[in-house]
C-alpha cells in the first residue's frame, strides 16, 4: 500500500483539528488591570502538568470544584477529556487564543473552551496570590 505525503499531512492535520471542538472564548481585560501573571513559557509547562498529572489521574491536586492552582494561574474543568492529548490541545488553544504572543503578560485574563471529549476547561491567568 502506498501513501502520498499529501495524504499523510492531510490525515495528520485532520486528527489535530479534532482535539478541541471550538475556538476559545477569552475574558476581556482593561489597561488598568495589574497583578502578576505567568510567562508564556510557564503556561506551556503547566499545560503538560495539568493534562498528564492533574486532570486525568490525580485528584489530590484539586483544590475545590475541579480547580487546580499552580503559580499565579488556575485551571478547572468539568466533564472528561477524550485523552491527555485532547486536554493538551484544548489547554494550548486557550493559551494561543487568549494569552497572545507577549512573553510576559497575557492579552486577556483567561479563557474557556469545550473539549471534543466532553470537558469544559477554564483557565485563569491570574488567580491572585502565587501558590
Backbone torsions as a table, in degrees:
resi	resn	phi	psi	omega
1	UNK	NA	134.3	-179.1
2	UNK	-112.8	140.1	176.0
3	UNK	-122.7	137.8	175.3
4	UNK	-86.4	158.9	177.1
5	UNK	-59.8	-39.6	-179.0
6	UNK	-61.9	-40.3	-178.4
7	UNK	-70.2	-33.2	177.5
8	UNK	-69.1	-43.7	178.2
9	UNK	-62.4	-43.1	179.3
10	UNK	-62.1	-44.2	179.6
11	UNK	-64.8	-42.7	179.4
12	UNK	-62.0	-44.9	-180.0
13	UNK	-68.7	-30.5	177.4
14	UNK	-66.6	-43.6	177.7
15	UNK	-64.9	-39.5	179.6
16	UNK	-63.3	-37.3	-178.4
17	UNK	-69.5	-21.3	-179.1
18	UNK	-76.9	-11.3	-175.7
19	UNK	-60.8	-49.6	-179.7
20	UNK	-120.7	132.0	-171.5
21	UNK	-81.1	-20.3	-176.9
22	UNK	-146.7	166.6	176.4
23	UNK	-71.4	157.0	178.9
24	UNK	-70.6	149.8	168.8
25	UNK	-106.2	123.3	-175.7
26	UNK	-102.4	150.4	175.3
27	UNK	-90.0	126.0	-179.3
28	UNK	-69.2	153.5	176.8
29	UNK	-131.4	161.1	177.2
30	UNK	-108.8	167.6	-178.9
31	UNK	-68.2	-17.4	-178.1
32	UNK	-86.4	-3.4	-177.3
33	UNK	-73.6	125.3	177.3
34	UNK	-107.2	-162.2	176.1
35	UNK	111.7	177.8	-179.7
36	UNK	-102.2	144.9	-178.0
37	UNK	-135.4	153.0	173.5
38	UNK	-71.6	157.0	174.1
39	UNK	-77.6	165.8	177.0
40	UNK	-61.4	-39.1	177.8
41	UNK	-62.8	-41.5	177.1
42	UNK	-59.4	-40.5	-179.0
43	UNK	-61.9	-39.6	180.0
44	UNK	-69.3	-37.1	175.5
45	UNK	-66.0	-44.9	-179.6
46	UNK	-64.0	-31.9	176.7
47	UNK	-60.3	-45.2	-179.7
48	UNK	-65.3	-45.5	179.4
49	UNK	-61.7	-46.5	-178.5
50	UNK	-60.9	-47.5	-172.4
51	UNK	-79.4	-24.4	-178.9
52	UNK	-100.8	-21.6	-177.5
53	UNK	-119.5	-50.6	-172.8
54	UNK	-74.6	-61.4	-169.7
55	UNK	-62.1	-52.0	-171.5
56	UNK	-82.4	-30.1	-166.0
57	UNK	-131.9	-13.0	-168.7
58	UNK	-127.4	83.2	-178.5
59	UNK	-67.4	-10.3	178.9
60	UNK	-64.0	-23.2	-179.7
61	UNK	-86.5	-8.0	-177.4
62	UNK	-80.9	124.6	-177.1
63	UNK	-78.7	-55.4	176.7
64	UNK	-163.5	143.5	177.0
65	UNK	50.4	39.4	178.1
66	UNK	77.0	13.6	-177.1
67	UNK	-95.1	127.7	177.5
68	UNK	-113.6	128.3	179.0
69	UNK	-111.4	129.0	177.7
70	UNK	-145.5	125.4	-174.2
71	UNK	65.0	-135.7	177.8
72	UNK	-89.5	-11.3	-174.0
73	UNK	-104.9	165.3	176.8
74	UNK	-140.2	157.7	176.5
75	UNK	-138.9	144.0	175.0
76	UNK	-142.2	156.7	-179.8
77	UNK	-148.9	158.0	170.7
78	UNK	-132.2	155.4	-176.5
79	UNK	83.6	-157.1	179.3
80	UNK	-138.3	146.5	178.1
81	UNK	-82.5	149.9	177.7
82	UNK	-63.3	-34.6	-178.7
83	UNK	-169.0	166.8	173.6
84	UNK	-58.8	-34.0	178.2
85	UNK	-65.3	-39.6	177.8
86	UNK	-66.8	-40.1	175.9
87	UNK	-60.5	-46.4	-179.0
88	UNK	-62.4	-40.7	178.0
89	UNK	-63.1	-40.9	179.4
90	UNK	-67.3	-45.8	-179.8
91	UNK	-60.9	-47.9	-179.0
92	UNK	-67.5	-28.0	175.9
93	UNK	-66.0	-41.5	177.3
94	UNK	-63.7	-44.1	179.6
95	UNK	-61.0	-46.7	-178.7
96	UNK	-64.7	-43.7	-175.7
97	UNK	-77.1	-36.1	-169.1
98	UNK	-108.8	-32.1	178.4
99	UNK	-75.5	-40.0	-180.0
100	UNK	89.2	-157.5	-173.9
101	UNK	-107.0	-6.4	177.3
102	UNK	-66.5	132.2	-175.1
103	UNK	-74.4	-19.4	-173.6
104	UNK	-125.2	-9.6	179.9
105	UNK	-144.1	126.5	-178.4
106	UNK	-70.6	155.6	177.5
107	UNK	-73.5	-27.4	179.4
108	UNK	-134.9	-179.7	-179.1
109	UNK	-90.6	-8.5	179.8
110	UNK	158.7	-171.8	-179.3
111	UNK	-167.1	175.0	179.5
112	UNK	-133.7	159.1	175.1
113	UNK	-157.3	151.2	173.6
114	UNK	-102.8	120.8	-179.1
115	UNK	-77.6	149.8	-179.7
116	UNK	-62.1	-24.5	179.8
117	UNK	-81.3	-4.5	177.6
118	UNK	109.4	2.7	179.3
119	UNK	-89.5	148.2	172.8
120	UNK	-112.2	117.9	-175.2
121	UNK	-109.4	134.1	178.4
122	UNK	-125.8	129.0	177.0
123	UNK	-124.9	129.8	173.9
124	UNK	-110.6	127.2	-179.3
125	UNK	-80.4	-6.7	178.6
126	UNK	-148.0	100.7	-178.5
127	UNK	-95.9	7.9	-179.7
128	UNK	109.5	-125.2	-178.6
129	UNK	-70.6	146.2	178.5
130	UNK	-73.6	131.4	178.2
131	UNK	-110.0	NA	NA
